[in-house]
Amino acid sequence: MDPLTPCTLTPLARIAHPKGDVYHALKATDEGYAGFGEAYFTTVLHGVTKGWKQHTRMVMNLVVVAGEVTFHLHDAGTGRTASHTLGEGNYARLTVPPGWWMAFTGTGAGTNLVCNLASIAHDPAEARNVDLSTFPLP
């Protein structure tokens, strides 16, 4: 993981099964678990970037369950942006604590599906959004 801490990239188990594989995401005993508020899914089309968003209280635990997505994390204090691509070739969970700006780009050719196992229920008052041109994408 790039020194943009305290974000954490955790490899996840993928268990092969003849009737369909099992993909682990998050257990209450895992590092990065910060409670449970809601789980939601979002899609992002190939070549499209969603963001920038900064949560003030939510811990995001992000898993790409189909396709491939590149997450961009920006530290406004240092002006640095790091990217991490998750999906079939890198099945992992990205834990993003409050305070980090995040955008994400669909890099897979088909459906790109992200699951956020969020620490709190959605609350539009606890997040800020700015235009994509606000911070550079790597």
ChimeraX attribute file (.defattr): number of C-alpha atoms within 10 A of each C-alpha:
attribute: neighborCount
match mode: 1-to-1
recipient: residues
	/A:1	12
	/A:2	12
	/A:3	8
	/A:4	16
	/A:5	11
	/A:6	14
	/A:7	20
	/A:8	19
	/A:9	19
	/A:10	19
	/A:11	14
	/A:12	15
	/A:13	12
	/A:14	13
	/A:15	10
	/A:16	10
	/A:17	8
	/A:18	5
	/A:19	6
	/A:20	8
	/A:21	10
	/A:22	11
	/A:23	15
	/A:24	15
	/A:25	22
	/A:26	17
	/A:27	9
	/A:28	10
	/A:29	8
	/A:30	10
	/A:31	11
	/A:32	23
	/A:33	17
	/A:34	19
	/A:35	13
	/A:36	14
	/A:37	13
	/A:38	12
	/A:39	16
	/A:40	12
	/A:41	13
	/A:42	10
	/A:43	16
	/A:44	21
	/A:45	18
	/A:46	17
	/A:47	12
	/A:48	10
	/A:49	19
	/A:50	16
	/A:51	18
	/A:52	21
	/A:53	20
	/A:54	21
	/A:55	21
	/A:56	14
	/A:57	14
	/A:58	23
	/A:59	25
	/A:60	24
	/A:61	25
	/A:62	24
	/A:63	26
	/A:64	26
	/A:65	20
	/A:66	18
	/A:67	22
	/A:68	26
	/A:69	28
	/A:70	18
	/A:71	22
	/A:72	22
	/A:73	25
	/A:74	24
	/A:75	16
	/A:76	12
	/A:77	7
	/A:78	8
	/A:79	9
	/A:80	14
	/A:81	18
	/A:82	16
	/A:83	18
	/A:84	15
	/A:85	20
	/A:86	26
	/A:87	21
	/A:88	14
	/A:89	9
	/A:90	13
	/A:91	23
	/A:92	24
	/A:93	25
	/A:94	22
	/A:95	23
	/A:96	23
	/A:97	22
	/A:98	17
	/A:99	18
	/A:100	22
	/A:101	23
	/A:102	22
	/A:103	19
	/A:104	23
	/A:105	21
	/A:106	24
	/A:107	21
	/A:108	20
	/A:109	11
	/A:110	13
	/A:111	16
	/A:112	21
	/A:113	20
	/A:114	23
	/A:115	19
	/A:116	20
	/A:117	25
	/A:118	22
	/A:119	20
	/A:120	16
	/A:121	13
	/A:122	14
	/A:123	10
	/A:124	9
	/A:125	8
	/A:126	12
	/A:127	16
	/A:128	14
	/A:129	13
	/A:130	12
	/A:131	10
	/A:132	14
	/A:133	9
	/A:134	8
	/A:135	19
	/A:136	11
	/A:137	18
	/A:138	9
